[in-house]
Amino acid sequence: MEIKIGADEIILWLRKNGKAKDILNSGTGGLGQKIYDLIYKYNGRKIQDSYPSYWPIILKNNHIGEYELPQTSAQYTIDIYNFPKLFSDLNKW
């Protein structure tokens, strides 16, 4: 069984938990690329690019809110059994 998760949700989790504060959302070495690489490490797959985020629009430097969330993000699926491994690795950022 697979679970669907967006990079925006992962970025929110990271920022709310004090992780990846100094990593930009996009660009070379950005959170988007790092999340993509980690999802694929656990055999997940991208199912959509640039999906609109659900956050209320409070723009700050073209990002949303105090956590500087992206306005759009890639969406992924990952096996539920790999989900804990994914978040264990994310917790190290």
Contacts in CASP RR format, 6 or more apart in sequence:
PFRMAT RR
TARGET T0000
AUTHOR 0000-0000-0000
METHOD contacts of the structure
MODEL  1
MEIKIGADEIILWLRKNGKAKDILNSGTGGLGQKIYDLIYKYNGRKIQDS
YPSYWPIILKNNHIGEYELPQTSAQYTIDIYNFPKLFSDLNKW
1 79 0 8 1.000
1 80 0 8 1.000
2 44 0 8 1.000
2 77 0 8 1.000
2 78 0 8 1.000
2 79 0 8 1.000
2 80 0 8 1.000
3 77 0 8 1.000
3 78 0 8 1.000
3 79 0 8 1.000
3 80 0 8 1.000
3 83 0 8 1.000
4 47 0 8 1.000
4 75 0 8 1.000
4 76 0 8 1.000
4 77 0 8 1.000
5 75 0 8 1.000
5 76 0 8 1.000
5 77 0 8 1.000
5 78 0 8 1.000
6 51 0 8 1.000
6 73 0 8 1.000
6 74 0 8 1.000
6 75 0 8 1.000
6 76 0 8 1.000
7 31 0 8 1.000
7 32 0 8 1.000
7 35 0 8 1.000
7 36 0 8 1.000
7 70 0 8 1.000
7 73 0 8 1.000
7 74 0 8 1.000
7 75 0 8 1.000
7 76 0 8 1.000
8 53 0 8 1.000
8 54 0 8 1.000
8 55 0 8 1.000
8 69 0 8 1.000
8 70 0 8 1.000
8 72 0 8 1.000
8 73 0 8 1.000
10 31 0 8 1.000
10 35 0 8 1.000
10 90 0 8 1.000
11 20 0 8 1.000
11 25 0 8 1.000
11 31 0 8 1.000
11 32 0 8 1.000
11 35 0 8 1.000
11 67 0 8 1.000
11 69 0 8 1.000
11 70 0 8 1.000
11 73 0 8 1.000
12 67 0 8 1.000
12 69 0 8 1.000
13 19 0 8 1.000
13 87 0 8 1.000
13 90 0 8 1.000
14 20 0 8 1.000
14 31 0 8 1.000
14 90 0 8 1.000
14 93 0 8 1.000
15 21 0 8 1.000
15 67 0 8 1.000
15 68 0 8 1.000
15 69 0 8 1.000
16 67 0 8 1.000
17 91 0 8 1.000
19 90 0 8 1.000
19 91 0 8 1.000
19 93 0 8 1.000
20 31 0 8 1.000
20 34 0 8 1.000
20 93 0 8 1.000
23 29 0 8 1.000
23 30 0 8 1.000
23 31 0 8 1.000
23 34 0 8 1.000
23 93 0 8 1.000
24 30 0 8 1.000
24 31 0 8 1.000
25 31 0 8 1.000
25 32 0 8 1.000
25 63 0 8 1.000
25 68 0 8 1.000
25 69 0 8 1.000
25 70 0 8 1.000
26 32 0 8 1.000
26 70 0 8 1.000
27 33 0 8 1.000
32 73 0 8 1.000
32 74 0 8 1.000
34 93 0 8 1.000
35 74 0 8 1.000
35 76 0 8 1.000
36 46 0 8 1.000
36 74 0 8 1.000
38 86 0 8 1.000
38 89 0 8 1.000
38 90 0 8 1.000
39 45 0 8 1.000
39 46 0 8 1.000
39 76 0 8 1.000
39 78 0 8 1.000
39 86 0 8 1.000
41 89 0 8 1.000
42 78 0 8 1.000
42 79 0 8 1.000
42 82 0 8 1.000
42 85 0 8 1.000
42 86 0 8 1.000
43 78 0 8 1.000
43 79 0 8 1.000
43 82 0 8 1.000
44 76 0 8 1.000
44 77 0 8 1.000
44 78 0 8 1.000
44 79 0 8 1.000
44 82 0 8 1.000
45 76 0 8 1.000
45 77 0 8 1.000
45 78 0 8 1.000
46 74 0 8 1.000
46 75 0 8 1.000
46 76 0 8 1.000
47 75 0 8 1.000
47 76 0 8 1.000
47 77 0 8 1.000
48 74 0 8 1.000
48 75 0 8 1.000
49 74 0 8 1.000
50 72 0 8 1.000
50 73 0 8 1.000
50 74 0 8 1.000
51 72 0 8 1.000
51 73 0 8 1.000
51 74 0 8 1.000
51 75 0 8 1.000
52 71 0 8 1.000
52 72 0 8 1.000
53 64 0 8 1.000
53 69 0 8 1.000
53 70 0 8 1.000
53 71 0 8 1.000
53 72 0 8 1.000
53 73 0 8 1.000
55 64 0 8 1.000
55 65 0 8 1.000
55 69 0 8 1.000
56 64 0 8 1.000
57 64 0 8 1.000
57 71 0 8 1.000
58 64 0 8 1.000
58 65 0 8 1.000
59 65 0 8 1.000
60 66 0 8 1.000
60 68 0 8 1.000
61 68 0 8 1.000
62 71 0 8 1.000
63 69 0 8 1.000
63 70 0 8 1.000
63 71 0 8 1.000
64 70 0 8 1.000
64 71 0 8 1.000
78 86 0 8 1.000
END
